[in-house]
Amino acid sequence: MNAIAVAGHLCLDIIPRLGSTASVAPGQLIEVGALTMTAGGSVANTGGALAALGARVVPIATVGHDAIAQILCEKLGELGLDTAGLVTIVGGSTSYSLVIESPGQDRTFWHHTGTNATFDGSAVVPADVDIFHLGYPPLLPALVAHDAAPLHRLLEAARRSGATTSVDLAVVDPTSAVGALNWPAILEAIAPVTDVLTPSLDDLTSALGITESFSFDLIDRLSNWLIAAGVGVVAISAGSHGLFIRTAGAARLAAGGSALAAVSREWAERELRWAPVEVETVLTTNGAGDAASAGLLYGLAAGADLEYAGLLATAAAAAHIGGARPTPAAVCALAPALESLWERTPS
């Protein structure tokens, strides 16, 4: 298995521990718990999960020349990621998020884009990787400027290098400048050069301005549209409803870089669903979708059957939700059928 490049959004997640009485109340002192700082964003979340599974990961992102960057690089090193490929923007500020996770409620992000705003892919030269994964275009404004022409060029360059391209989205804020972009047109434009697309349902509906809630019909319509637009593999995560994967024909997959070409016959024209893997205690949902993307990409790079790759995606997400890194031991404890994947995967 060659290396997997993980490029795009990177930030430091700053997470205060909140009690049930935490609130934003002007003029009041609110007691909170200890602070946790972790590397966040697609590069850290997906890259770290891939490293935990055993992949060799090449992180590609921008940081500022500041104290937050120093902490962020230390955290990336703890995940087993080499920071040599990070580009320092002198005078820029490193991106960070305040992650507000109140007990029993979904998380809220207070986010500073920082040097992510400068990432346009122009300095990226993909080489010697099986898979090139790009995370969170909606949080990389320079990459989606000019009708997302820089994003299209970056994916084309990765394809020319022989890599299978992969894109993960993020929720699009309709009140932001990026939210005003024509996302249906952007997704249709990049579809032919996107071999694997791994958004959440919320990512897609926010980008497309869809307000209807989950239904199997909605998943079916969205995945059909993306496959028809030219995507090779569409993997939509829908929380408690599970993971849904639809694939294009063998000819499209065979044209999708080295990793996808190797499984083109086995993965072609499939439509599968995996229920979430249960965990005893839910500690966090932050980054679960990135862990699922990592599981699917690791399975793809390992040449696994689609059934195993999807199961690995759900098991990796479950391990993360339960508070563990998705190591082979952790995911196999949740899904013992995956043990054969590492038995046959070359080191």
Steps between C-alpha positions, in 0.01 A plus 500: 500500500647836393443824688169685521513879472252692716474865401288802580350625822706491820436672832546472875184392680466663842239318705387619845322243713152637560251411771122504469484862623745642246362790299592829338383759753642855483647618829500157666781263599416149377692207648641259239732201510847428366603601151594247232697591190516267202602522138185542295375545148505241226880474482532413868179301541512289184880493490527401865243223461681367192829500693333313786377236255856455375521717187795722412350849482626815328332808656469810279371826652589857603570645846603837638825596671352509850462314829186320381702349214757369747230330708332368186822345366560335838151351492548377142823330604311319776269364229797363308487767228814659355462879487784560253252555218310779673543846349556788746342830400707776658269763643202263485309362794446128547142383479321390816152397611331536835295181523199550725363158598230534765381174662217343301524750214664504160827692481542862389816642341640850537753492218789720385595420139851645532756377248252249360372801304823497297493131402434487126693185410741685268808386693384138532674244280341159565751220443561141611165459675222252433227735620479880513234608750382861519297606801249781561492715183223720652754608765772575243373814325798542263452145375138558400547850357431562130239224480738261684751503212797456744333193652440352156865561401627337820289187449605481135866521605451217748335289233790565259740372766309171503330550837139424580336827604277532804301800625322553830271798547395705802177668598450816295393810694232665285575841655869492401666609176568135419135424564405734216692291246322276251573169671293281267711633212824455697420139586403423141822661374733300727304172479689358197834547682370386840545125530367472857266746671435452874265774627253484783135547413512835682795607282306429183165646603662820628696541176197434282252703704287194579289531815328160508600257772651155456329243283624208294352672198712810567818289525402324179442824310823662615722198433339443158558863406866491605570174317330637188715814530814286484607405855638146526406409858248695711505426875241699698506477879167571668564469873277246671357399161835355394734517204379480139730424206417501130756434227527565128576249228826312460631726222458813716671334798784369283570859393517613863866471586706205616312411819152505350608332178626203703149429634300629203331170417420404859369845599308587183126571495438434867249649742554413867406621848673437832330563834710683760725280715378533858722632780440485875557870565485794260783737593508723190356526151758760395710343222295181465433566132872551439575167668243334273669655195834367625360150544357495149823635346716253692279216380528631145880531520519147641295361210223381732157391381247782519312323780815503715595857407154625603511298822843645577361850444220446752728326750759779480227757563369295793844470657542876477154565646588272791817696572762270346732545206394268215795264522470152348446360849227754580302451180536121508368496856187673370479301175695171524439423131758768418789295641555336161568840345826543691593135462512545122621862480872532418700711744 
